[in-house]
Structures are given as C-alpha cells and as structure tokens.
Amino acid sequence: MSAVVIYSTGMCPYCVRVRQLLERKGVHYTEHRVDEQIDLRHEMGTKSNRRSVPQIFINDAHVGGYNELAQLERNGMLEALLSDGSA
C-alpha cells in the first residue's frame, strides 16, 4: 500500500471530502494540519508550489487537491496509484 500524505485544515470542506474518500476506500493516510502548525504551510507550499488546501501526495508524488484525487477515482486510476504507485 502506498504512503498517502495530505496537508489540510480542520474546517476546509474539500479536506473533509478527501478524508471521506480515503476512509471509504480503507486507505491509511498521514494528515498534516497547516492550521495547527504554521511551519507546515510553508513545507506544503515548497513541496506542491500551491497555497490552497488540501494538497495530496502519494508516494511523495504530488497528486493535487480534492478535484484531482476525485478525478483519479472516477477514471479508475486511483486504485492502481494506491496499490503500486503507478497510474
């Protein structure tokens, strides 16, 4: 199983959707709350070149935000990415 990391905040509706999608699929993830640790926001921006949340990484590869993750799911590509790291 792949390593999944999400940068999020507590109140962001798209962050909630990401968590729900991953939990429905039974995917374990590590969540970094940028609203609780401000230095993580800088880390997220450096890694993703984006400032908005959520930002999702699978096996250290930047996937994007919720819309990109949901698109992978709709296209049937998320499962392959999660299982072996390739899409």
The first five atom37 places (N, CA, C, CB, O) and aatype in JSON, in Angstrom:
{
  "aatype": [12, 15, 0, 19, 19, 9, 18, 15, 16, 7, 12, 4, 14, 18, 4, 19, 1, 19, 1, 5, 10, 10, 6, 1, 11, 7, 19, 8, 18, 16, 6, 8, 1, 19, 3, 6, 5, 9, 3, 10, 1, 8, 6, 12, 7, 16, 11, 15, 2, 1, 1, 15, 19, 14, 5, 9, 13, 9, 2, 3, 0, 8, 19, 7, 7, 18, 2, 6, 10, 0, 5, 10, 6, 1, 2, 7, 12, 10, 6, 0, 10, 10, 15, 3, 7, 15, 0],
  "atom_mask": [
    [1, 1, 1, 1, 1],
    [1, 1, 1, 1, 1],
    [1, 1, 1, 1, 1],
    [1, 1, 1, 1, 1],
    [1, 1, 1, 1, 1],
    [1, 1, 1, 1, 1],
    [1, 1, 1, 1, 1],
    [1, 1, 1, 1, 1],
    [1, 1, 1, 1, 1],
    [1, 1, 1, 0, 1],
    [1, 1, 1, 1, 1],
    [1, 1, 1, 1, 1],
    [1, 1, 1, 1, 1],
    [1, 1, 1, 1, 1],
    [1, 1, 1, 1, 1],
    [1, 1, 1, 1, 1],
    [1, 1, 1, 1, 1],
    [1, 1, 1, 1, 1],
    [1, 1, 1, 1, 1],
    [1, 1, 1, 1, 1],
    [1, 1, 1, 1, 1],
    [1, 1, 1, 1, 1],
    [1, 1, 1, 1, 1],
    [1, 1, 1, 1, 1],
    [1, 1, 1, 1, 1],
    [1, 1, 1, 0, 1],
    [1, 1, 1, 1, 1],
    [1, 1, 1, 1, 1],
    [1, 1, 1, 1, 1],
    [1, 1, 1, 1, 1],
    [1, 1, 1, 1, 1],
    [1, 1, 1, 1, 1],
    [1, 1, 1, 1, 1],
    [1, 1, 1, 1, 1],
    [1, 1, 1, 1, 1],
    [1, 1, 1, 1, 1],
    [1, 1, 1, 1, 1],
    [1, 1, 1, 1, 1],
    [1, 1, 1, 1, 1],
    [1, 1, 1, 1, 1],
    [1, 1, 1, 1, 1],
    [1, 1, 1, 1, 1],
    [1, 1, 1, 1, 1],
    [1, 1, 1, 1, 1],
    [1, 1, 1, 0, 1],
    [1, 1, 1, 1, 1],
    [1, 1, 1, 1, 1],
    [1, 1, 1, 1, 1],
    [1, 1, 1, 1, 1],
    [1, 1, 1, 1, 1],
    [1, 1, 1, 1, 1],
    [1, 1, 1, 1, 1],
    [1, 1, 1, 1, 1],
    [1, 1, 1, 1, 1],
    [1, 1, 1, 1, 1],
    [1, 1, 1, 1, 1],
    [1, 1, 1, 1, 1],
    [1, 1, 1, 1, 1],
    [1, 1, 1, 1, 1],
    [1, 1, 1, 1, 1],
    [1, 1, 1, 1, 1],
    [1, 1, 1, 1, 1],
    [1, 1, 1, 1, 1],
    [1, 1, 1, 0, 1],
    [1, 1, 1, 0, 1],
    [1, 1, 1, 1, 1],
    [1, 1, 1, 1, 1],
    [1, 1, 1, 1, 1],
    [1, 1, 1, 1, 1],
    [1, 1, 1, 1, 1],
    [1, 1, 1, 1, 1],
    [1, 1, 1, 1, 1],
    [1, 1, 1, 1, 1],
    [1, 1, 1, 1, 1],
    [1, 1, 1, 1, 1],
    [1, 1, 1, 0, 1],
    [1, 1, 1, 1, 1],
    [1, 1, 1, 1, 1],
    [1, 1, 1, 1, 1],
    [1, 1, 1, 1, 1],
    [1, 1, 1, 1, 1],
    [1, 1, 1, 1, 1],
    [1, 1, 1, 1, 1],
    [1, 1, 1, 1, 1],
    [1, 1, 1, 0, 1],
    [1, 1, 1, 1, 1],
    [1, 1, 1, 1, 1]
  ],
  "atom_positions": [
    [[0.85, -1.18, 0.0], [0.0, 0.0, 0.0], [0.89, 1.24, 0.0], [-0.96, 0.0, 1.22], [1.95, 1.26, 0.62]],
    [[0.44, 2.24, -0.69], [1.2, 3.48, -0.85], [1.15, 4.36, 0.39], [0.68, 4.25, -2.03], [0.26, 4.24, 1.22]],
    [[2.14, 5.24, 0.49], [2.16, 6.24, 1.56], [1.39, 7.45, 1.07], [3.63, 6.62, 1.95], [1.74, 8.06, 0.06]],
    [[0.33, 7.81, 1.79], [-0.52, 8.93, 1.42], [-0.39, 10.01, 2.49], [-2.0, 8.49, 1.25], [-0.54, 9.74, 3.68]],
    [[-0.1, 11.23, 2.06], [0.03, 12.36, 2.96], [-0.88, 13.46, 2.44], [1.51, 12.85, 3.06], [-0.87, 13.78, 1.26]],
    [[-1.67, 14.04, 3.35], [-2.49, 15.19, 2.97], [-2.17, 16.35, 3.9], [-4.01, 14.84, 3.03], [-2.01, 16.18, 5.11]],
    [[-2.07, 17.52, 3.3], [-1.96, 18.78, 4.04], [-3.35, 19.37, 4.04], [-0.88, 19.76, 3.4], [-3.98, 19.49, 2.98]],
    [[-3.85, 19.75, 5.21], [-5.23, 20.16, 5.32], [-5.44, 21.16, 6.44], [-6.12, 18.95, 5.54], [-4.51, 21.54, 7.16]],
    [[-6.69, 21.59, 6.56], [-7.14, 22.35, 7.73], [-8.39, 21.66, 8.27], [-7.42, 23.87, 7.36], [-8.98, 20.81, 7.6]],
    [[-8.78, 22.03, 9.45], [-9.92, 21.39, 10.08], [-11.26, 21.75, 9.48], [0.0, 0.0, 0.0], [-12.17, 20.93, 9.49]],
    [[-11.4, 22.96, 8.95], [-12.7, 23.43, 8.5], [-12.88, 23.42, 6.99], [-12.91, 24.81, 9.01], [-13.97, 23.74, 6.51]],
    [[-11.89, 23.07, 6.25], [-11.96, 23.07, 4.78], [-12.87, 21.95, 4.28], [-10.54, 22.92, 4.17], [-12.62, 20.78, 4.57]],
    [[-13.94, 22.29, 3.54], [-14.85, 21.24, 3.07], [-14.2, 20.25, 2.11], [-16.05, 21.86, 2.41], [-14.56, 19.08, 2.09]],
    [[-13.25, 20.71, 1.31], [-12.56, 19.8, 0.41], [-11.63, 18.86, 1.17], [-11.77, 20.59, -0.64], [-11.41, 17.72, 0.75]],
    [[-11.09, 19.33, 2.28], [-10.27, 18.47, 3.14], [-11.13, 17.35, 3.73], [-9.6, 19.29, 4.27], [-10.71, 16.2, 3.81]],
    [[-12.33, 17.71, 4.15], [-13.27, 16.72, 4.68], [-13.58, 15.68, 3.61], [-14.58, 17.4, 5.17], [-13.62, 14.48, 3.9]],
    [[-13.8, 16.13, 2.38], [-14.11, 15.2, 1.28], [-12.95, 14.25, 1.0], [-14.46, 15.98, 0.03], [-13.17, 13.07, 0.74]],
    [[-11.73, 14.78, 1.04], [-10.56, 13.92, 0.83], [-10.5, 12.84, 1.89], [-9.25, 14.75, 0.84], [-10.32, 11.66, 1.58]],
    [[-10.67, 13.24, 3.15], [-10.63, 12.26, 4.24], [-11.73, 11.21, 4.05], [-10.79, 12.96, 5.6], [-11.48, 10.02, 4.23]],
    [[-12.92, 11.65, 3.69], [-14.04, 10.72, 3.49], [-13.76, 9.74, 2.36], [-15.32, 11.49, 3.21], [-14.02, 8.54, 2.49]],
    [[-13.24, 10.25, 1.25], [-12.95, 9.38, 0.11], [-11.91, 8.33, 0.49], [-12.45, 10.22, -1.08], [-12.09, 7.15, 0.2]],
    [[-10.83, 8.76, 1.12], [-9.79, 7.82, 1.51], [-10.28, 6.82, 2.55], [-8.58, 8.57, 2.04], [-9.94, 5.64, 2.48]],
    [[-11.07, 7.28, 3.5], [-11.59, 6.38, 4.53], [-12.56, 5.36, 3.94], [-12.27, 7.18, 5.63], [-12.57, 4.2, 4.35]],
    [[-13.39, 5.79, 2.97], [-14.3, 4.85, 2.29], [-13.52, 3.74, 1.6], [-15.19, 5.58, 1.27], [-13.97, 2.6, 1.54]],
    [[-12.36, 4.08, 1.08], [-11.53, 3.1, 0.38], [-10.64, 2.32, 1.34], [-10.67, 3.8, -0.66], [-9.93, 1.4, 0.92]],
    [[-10.67, 2.66, 2.63], [-9.86, 1.96, 3.61], [-8.38, 2.31, 3.53], [0.0, 0.0, 0.0], [-7.52, 1.5, 3.89]],
    [[-8.08, 3.51, 3.05], [-6.7, 3.95, 2.86], [-6.21, 4.66, 4.11], [-6.58, 4.88, 1.63], [-6.83, 5.61, 4.58]],
    [[-5.09, 4.19, 4.64], [-4.44, 4.87, 5.76], [-3.68, 6.07, 5.2], [-3.48, 3.91, 6.55], [-3.03, 5.97, 4.17]],
    [[-3.77, 7.2, 5.89], [-3.08, 8.4, 5.45], [-2.52, 9.15, 6.64], [-4.03, 9.31, 4.65], [-2.96, 8.97, 7.78]],
    [[-1.53, 9.97, 6.35], [-0.97, 10.87, 7.35], [-1.47, 12.26, 7.02], [0.6, 10.81, 7.38], [-1.36, 12.72, 5.88]],
    [[-2.01, 12.92, 8.02], [-2.56, 14.26, 7.81], [-1.7, 15.29, 8.53], [-4.03, 14.34, 8.3], [-1.39, 15.15, 9.71]],
    [[-1.32, 16.32, 7.8], [-0.59, 17.45, 8.36], [-1.53, 18.65, 8.37], [0.73, 17.75, 7.55], [-1.91, 19.15, 7.31]],
    [[-1.9, 19.1, 9.56], [-2.83, 20.22, 9.69], [-2.06, 21.54, 9.67], [-3.65, 20.1, 11.0], [-1.38, 21.89, 10.63]],
    [[-2.17, 22.26, 8.57], [-1.44, 23.52, 8.41], [-2.06, 24.64, 9.24], [-1.4, 23.92, 6.95], [-1.43, 25.68, 9.44]],
    [[-3.29, 24.45, 9.73], [-3.9, 25.46, 10.59], [-3.43, 25.31, 12.04], [-5.42, 25.36, 10.51], [-3.61, 26.23, 12.84]],
    [[-2.86, 24.18, 12.38], [-2.36, 23.96, 13.74], [-0.86, 24.14, 13.86], [-2.74, 22.58, 14.19], [-0.35, 24.46, 14.93]],
    [[-0.15, 23.93, 12.76], [1.31, 24.09, 12.74], [1.67, 24.92, 11.52], [2.05, 22.69, 12.72], [1.75, 24.4, 10.4]],
    [[1.89, 26.19, 11.73], [2.08, 27.15, 10.64], [3.3, 26.81, 9.78], [2.22, 28.54, 11.2], [3.3, 27.11, 8.59]],
    [[4.33, 26.2, 10.35], [5.52, 25.84, 9.56], [5.18, 24.79, 8.51], [6.64, 25.32, 10.49], [5.88, 24.68, 7.5]],
    [[4.13, 24.01, 8.73], [3.72, 23.01, 7.75], [3.14, 23.66, 6.49], [2.7, 22.07, 8.36], [3.22, 23.07, 5.41]],
    [[2.56, 24.85, 6.62], [2.03, 25.55, 5.44], [3.19, 25.88, 4.49], [1.28, 26.86, 5.86], [3.05, 25.73, 3.27]],
    [[4.32, 26.33, 5.04], [5.49, 26.62, 4.22], [6.01, 25.33, 3.56], [6.61, 27.29, 5.08], [6.33, 25.32, 2.37]],
    [[6.08, 24.27, 4.34], [6.51, 22.97, 3.79], [5.61, 22.53, 2.65], [6.52, 21.89, 4.9], [6.09, 22.08, 1.61]],
    [[4.3, 22.66, 2.84], [3.34, 22.28, 1.81], [3.56, 23.1, 0.55], [1.91, 22.47, 2.32], [3.57, 22.56, -0.55]],
    [[3.73, 24.4, 0.71], [3.94, 25.28, -0.45], [5.21, 24.96, -1.2], [0.0, 0.0, 0.0], [5.25, 25.02, -2.42]],
    [[6.25, 24.64, -0.46], [7.52, 24.28, -1.08], [7.4, 22.98, -1.87], [8.62, 24.15, -0.01], [7.92, 22.88, -2.98]],
    [[6.71, 22.01, -1.31], [6.59, 20.7, -1.97], [5.61, 20.72, -3.15], [6.14, 19.66, -0.96], [5.84, 20.04, -4.15]],
    [[4.53, 21.5, -3.03], [3.48, 21.45, -4.05], [3.45, 22.67, -4.97], [2.15, 21.32, -3.38], [2.84, 22.63, -6.03]],
    [[4.12, 23.73, -4.56], [4.07, 25.0, -5.28], [2.64, 25.56, -5.32], [4.62, 24.83, -6.71], [2.27, 26.26, -6.25]],
    [[1.86, 25.23, -4.3], [0.48, 25.71, -4.15], [0.26, 26.16, -2.72], [-0.54, 24.61, -4.54], [0.96, 25.73, -1.8]],
    [[-0.72, 27.04, -2.54], [-1.0, 27.56, -1.21], [-2.33, 27.09, -0.64], [-0.99, 29.05, -1.25], [-2.58, 27.25, 0.56]],
    [[-3.18, 26.51, -1.48], [-4.51, 26.1, -1.03], [-4.47, 24.68, -0.48], [-5.52, 26.19, -2.18], [-3.57, 23.9, -0.79]],
    [[-5.45, 24.35, 0.34], [-5.6, 23.01, 0.88], [-6.87, 22.39, 0.32], [-5.62, 23.02, 2.44], [-7.8, 23.12, -0.05]],
    [[-6.93, 21.1, 0.25], [-5.9, 20.13, 0.6], [-4.86, 19.99, -0.51], [-6.52, 18.78, 0.9], [-5.12, 20.31, -1.67]],
    [[-3.7, 19.51, -0.12], [-2.68, 19.08, -1.07], [-2.36, 17.64, -0.72], [-1.38, 20.0, -1.01], [-2.1, 17.31, 0.44]],
    [[-2.38, 16.8, -1.73], [-2.29, 15.35, -1.52], [-1.04, 14.81, -2.22], [-3.56, 14.63, -2.04], [-0.73, 15.17, -3.35]],
    [[-0.34, 13.93, -1.5], [0.84, 13.28, -2.03], [0.68, 11.77, -1.86], [2.14, 13.78, -1.32], [0.26, 11.29, -0.81]],
    [[1.01, 11.04, -2.91], [1.02, 9.58, -2.84], [2.42, 9.14, -3.23], [-0.09, 8.94, -3.77], [2.88, 9.41, -4.34]],
    [[3.09, 8.45, -2.31], [4.48, 8.04, -2.51], [5.36, 9.23, -2.89], [4.57, 6.96, -3.6], [6.18, 9.15, -3.8]],
    [[5.19, 10.33, -2.19], [5.94, 11.56, -2.39], [5.65, 12.26, -3.71], [7.4, 11.27, -2.32], [6.25, 13.3, -3.98]],
    [[4.76, 11.75, -4.53], [4.37, 12.41, -5.78], [3.16, 13.28, -5.51], [4.08, 11.37, -6.9], [2.18, 12.82, -4.92]],
    [[3.2, 14.52, -5.95], [2.1, 15.44, -5.74], [0.94, 15.09, -6.66], [2.55, 16.9, -5.97], [1.09, 15.07, -7.89]],
    [[-0.21, 14.8, -6.07], [-1.41, 14.46, -6.82], [-2.22, 15.71, -7.13], [-2.27, 13.45, -6.05], [-2.82, 15.82, -8.2]],
    [[-2.23, 16.66, -6.21], [-3.03, 17.86, -6.35], [-3.97, 17.98, -5.16], [0.0, 0.0, 0.0], [-3.65, 17.58, -4.05]],
    [[-5.14, 18.53, -5.43], [-6.15, 18.71, -4.4], [-7.27, 17.69, -4.52], [0.0, 0.0, 0.0], [-7.11, 16.64, -5.15]],
    [[-8.39, 18.01, -3.91], [-9.52, 17.08, -3.92], [-10.0, 16.79, -5.34], [-10.67, 17.64, -3.1], [-10.25, 15.63, -5.68]],
    [[-10.13, 17.82, -6.17], [-10.66, 17.61, -7.51], [-9.81, 16.63, -8.31], [-10.75, 18.93, -8.26], [-10.33, 15.78, -9.03]],
    [[-8.51, 16.74, -8.18], [-7.62, 15.83, -8.89], [-7.73, 14.4, -8.36], [-6.17, 16.31, -8.79], [-7.72, 13.44, -9.13]],
    [[-7.83, 14.27, -7.04], [-7.99, 12.94, -6.44], [-9.31, 12.31, -6.87], [-7.92, 13.03, -4.9], [-9.36, 11.12, -7.2]],
    [[-10.37, 13.1, -6.85], [-11.69, 12.59, -7.25], [-11.69, 12.2, -8.73], [-12.78, 13.65, -6.99], [-12.33, 11.22, -9.11]],
    [[-10.98, 12.95, -9.57], [-10.89, 12.61, -10.99], [-10.17, 11.28, -11.19], [-10.16, 13.72, -11.76], [-10.58, 10.46, -12.0]],
    [[-9.09, 11.08, -10.43], [-8.4, 9.78, -10.49], [-9.35, 8.64, -10.11], [-7.17, 9.78, -9.54], [-9.34, 7.58, -10.74]],
    [[-10.16, 8.87, -9.09], [-11.13, 7.86, -8.65], [-12.16, 7.59, -9.75], [-11.84, 8.31, -7.35], [-12.47, 6.43, -10.04]],
    [[-12.69, 8.66, -10.35], [-13.7, 8.5, -11.41], [-13.13, 7.76, -12.62], [-14.25, 9.87, -11.84], [-13.83, 6.99, -13.27]],
    [[-11.85, 8.02, -12.92], [-11.22, 7.39, -14.08], [-10.71, 5.98, -13.8], [-10.06, 8.24, -14.56], [-10.19, 5.31, -14.69]],
    [[-10.87, 5.51, -12.56], [-10.43, 4.18, -12.2], [-8.92, 4.07, -12.04], [0.0, 0.0, 0.0], [-8.38, 2.96, -12.07]],
    [[-8.24, 5.19, -11.87], [-6.78, 5.18, -11.77], [-6.28, 5.27, -10.34], [-6.22, 6.32, -12.57], [-5.11, 4.98, -10.08]],
    [[-7.13, 5.66, -9.41], [-6.69, 5.85, -8.03], [-6.27, 4.53, -7.4], [-7.79, 6.49, -7.21], [-5.26, 4.48, -6.7]],
    [[-7.0, 3.49, -7.63], [-6.69, 2.19, -7.02], [-5.29, 1.72, -7.41], [-7.73, 1.14, -7.44], [-4.54, 1.25, -6.56]],
    [[-4.95, 1.85, -8.68], [-3.61, 1.44, -9.14], [-2.53, 2.31, -8.5], [-3.52, 1.53, -10.68], [-1.48, 1.8, -8.1]],
    [[-2.79, 3.6, -8.41], [-1.82, 4.51, -7.81], [-1.61, 4.17, -6.33], [-2.29, 5.96, -7.97], [-0.49, 4.24, -5.83]],
    [[-2.69, 3.82, -5.65], [-2.6, 3.49, -4.24], [-1.97, 2.12, -4.01], [-3.97, 3.53, -3.6], [-1.28, 1.92, -3.01]],
    [[-2.18, 1.19, -4.91], [-1.69, -0.16, -4.67], [-0.22, -0.35, -5.04], [-2.52, -1.14, -5.44], [0.51, -1.08, -4.36]],
    [[0.21, 0.31, -6.13], [1.6, 0.08, -6.51], [2.35, 1.33, -6.92], [1.65, -0.9, -7.63], [3.5, 1.26, -7.36]],
    [[1.71, 2.49, -6.77], [2.42, 3.73, -7.04], [2.47, 4.14, -8.5], [0.0, 0.0, 0.0], [3.17, 5.09, -8.84]],
    [[1.75, 3.44, -9.39], [1.73, 3.86, -10.79], [0.3, 4.08, -11.24], [2.42, 2.82, -11.69], [-0.63, 3.44, -10.76]],
    [[0.16, 4.99, -12.16], [-1.19, 5.28, -12.68], [-1.27, 4.97, -14.15], [-1.57, 6.75, -12.43], [-2.32, 5.14, -14.77]]
  ]
}
